[in-house]
Amino acid sequence: MNIKLIAIGKTDNKNLQYLIEEYQKRLSFYIKFDLEVIPDIKNVKNLSESQQKEKEGELILAKITPTDQLILLDENGKTYSSVGFSSAMQKKMNSGVKTLVFVIGGPYGFSDTVHAKANGKISLSLMTFSHQMVRLFFIEQLYRGFTILKNEPYHHQ
């Protein structure tokens, strides 16, 4: 299985970028992982929230193939413990999913079109985090999940 994370906008904090790259490197020992960054939309001041979500949605959906399984990182999604998330990942791998695509939306969330294409939604927390930090938290949780599946000593209960 391949895992792809799609995110809107680049990470401009060097420290966060370093940590994101560190966990991407660690994750590469377990699975093929790609982080695809969609550039911020230009002239958003001239767009309504819904127009911005639609434009971002078009860019997101252009990165998805018909066989991809699409999971949105959404505040209204299902919450997991780290062990529960690792079990969910194992089920996806066992089910024969070829590419699992997770998406971090823009500041206003996802368009209705993206919601309609999604195969599920996950929430990392009831709290709100910056889009840049969500990348780090999510990639770290993917890494943690694989160490749990391999019974490696990274995660403690």
C-alpha positions as CSV (number, residue, x, y, z in Angstrom):
1,M,0.0,0.0,0.0
2,N,1.1,3.6,-0.7
3,I,0.2,6.5,1.5
4,K,-0.1,10.0,0.3
5,L,-0.7,13.2,2.3
6,I,-2.0,16.2,0.4
7,A,-1.8,19.6,2.1
8,I,-2.7,23.1,1.0
9,G,0.2,25.7,1.3
10,K,3.8,25.3,2.1
11,T,5.4,25.1,5.5
12,D,7.3,28.2,6.1
13,N,8.7,27.4,9.6
14,K,12.1,25.7,9.2
15,N,11.9,23.9,12.5
16,L,8.6,22.3,11.6
17,Q,9.9,21.5,8.1
18,Y,12.9,19.7,9.6
19,L,10.7,17.6,11.9
20,I,8.3,16.8,9.1
21,E,11.2,15.6,7.0
22,E,12.6,13.6,9.9
23,Y,9.4,11.7,10.4
24,Q,9.0,11.2,6.6
25,K,12.4,9.6,6.6
26,R,11.5,7.3,9.5
27,L,8.2,6.4,7.9
28,S,10.0,5.4,4.7
29,F,11.4,2.3,6.4
30,Y,7.8,1.0,6.7
31,I,5.8,2.2,3.7
32,K,5.9,4.3,0.6
33,F,4.9,7.7,1.7
34,D,4.5,11.0,-0.3
35,L,3.7,14.5,0.9
36,E,2.2,16.6,-1.9
37,V,1.8,20.3,-1.2
38,I,-0.7,22.3,-3.2
39,P,0.4,25.9,-3.4
40,D,-1.7,28.5,-1.7
41,I,-4.4,30.0,-4.0
42,K,-3.5,33.5,-5.2
43,N,-5.8,36.5,-4.6
44,V,-7.9,34.8,-1.9
45,K,-8.9,38.3,-0.7
46,N,-11.2,38.5,-3.8
47,L,-12.8,35.1,-3.0
48,S,-15.6,34.1,-0.6
49,E,-14.9,31.2,1.8
50,S,-17.0,28.9,-0.4
51,Q,-15.2,30.0,-3.6
52,Q,-11.9,29.4,-1.9
53,K,-13.0,25.9,-0.8
54,E,-14.2,25.1,-4.3
55,K,-10.9,26.2,-5.9
56,E,-8.9,24.2,-3.3
57,G,-11.3,21.2,-3.8
58,E,-10.6,21.2,-7.6
59,L,-6.9,21.2,-6.9
60,I,-7.2,18.4,-4.4
61,L,-9.4,16.2,-6.6
62,A,-6.9,16.7,-9.5
63,K,-4.4,14.8,-7.4
64,I,-6.7,11.8,-6.8
65,T,-7.1,8.7,-9.0
66,P,-10.4,6.8,-9.2
67,T,-8.8,3.8,-7.3
68,D,-7.5,6.0,-4.4
69,Q,-9.2,5.8,-1.1
70,L,-9.7,9.3,0.2
71,I,-9.6,10.2,3.9
72,L,-10.1,13.8,5.1
73,L,-8.5,15.1,8.2
74,D,-11.5,16.9,9.5
75,E,-12.5,18.2,12.9
76,N,-15.8,16.3,12.6
77,G,-14.1,13.0,11.7
78,K,-13.6,9.8,13.8
79,T,-11.1,10.0,16.6
80,Y,-8.7,7.2,17.4
81,S,-6.1,6.4,20.0
82,S,-2.7,5.7,18.5
83,V,-3.3,1.9,18.9
84,G,-6.7,2.2,17.3
85,F,-5.3,4.2,14.4
86,S,-2.6,1.6,13.8
87,S,-5.3,-1.1,13.8
88,A,-7.3,0.9,11.3
89,M,-4.2,1.2,9.1
90,Q,-3.7,-2.6,9.3
91,K,-7.3,-3.2,8.2
92,K,-6.7,-0.8,5.2
93,M,-3.6,-2.7,4.2
94,N,-5.3,-6.1,4.6
95,S,-8.3,-4.9,2.5
96,G,-6.0,-4.4,-0.6
97,V,-6.2,-0.7,-0.8
98,K,-3.5,0.3,-3.2
99,T,-3.2,4.0,-2.4
100,L,-4.6,5.7,0.8
101,V,-4.8,9.5,0.4
102,F,-5.2,11.7,3.5
103,V,-5.9,15.4,2.9
104,I,-5.4,18.4,5.1
105,G,-7.8,21.1,3.8
106,G,-7.4,24.8,3.6
107,P,-8.4,27.3,6.4
108,Y,-12.1,26.9,5.7
109,G,-12.2,23.1,5.3
110,F,-13.4,21.1,2.3
111,S,-15.8,21.8,-0.5
112,D,-19.0,19.7,-0.7
113,T,-17.5,18.0,-3.8
114,V,-14.5,16.8,-1.8
115,H,-16.7,15.6,1.1
116,A,-18.8,13.7,-1.5
117,K,-15.7,11.9,-2.8
118,A,-14.3,11.0,0.6
119,N,-14.3,7.5,1.9
120,G,-13.9,8.7,5.5
121,K,-12.9,11.4,7.9
122,I,-10.4,11.4,10.8
123,S,-10.1,14.0,13.5
124,L,-6.7,14.3,15.2
125,S,-8.2,16.2,18.1
126,L,-11.1,18.3,19.3
127,M,-8.6,21.2,19.4
128,T,-7.7,23.3,16.4
129,F,-4.1,23.2,15.2
130,S,-2.3,25.2,12.5
131,H,-2.3,23.5,9.1
132,Q,1.5,23.3,9.3
133,M,1.5,21.6,12.7
134,V,-1.2,19.1,11.6
135,R,1.3,17.8,8.9
136,L,3.9,17.0,11.6
137,F,1.3,15.5,14.0
138,F,-0.2,13.3,11.3
139,I,3.1,12.0,9.9
140,E,4.3,11.3,13.4
141,Q,1.1,9.3,14.1
142,L,1.6,7.3,10.9
143,Y,5.1,6.5,12.0
144,R,3.9,5.7,15.5
145,G,1.2,3.4,14.1
146,F,3.7,1.4,12.1
147,T,6.0,1.0,15.1
148,I,3.0,-0.3,17.0
149,L,2.2,-2.8,14.3
150,K,5.9,-4.0,14.3
151,N,5.9,-4.1,18.2
152,E,8.8,-1.7,18.2
153,P,9.6,0.2,21.4
154,Y,8.6,3.7,20.2
155,H,5.0,3.8,21.7
156,H,4.5,3.2,25.4
157,Q,1.2,2.3,27.0
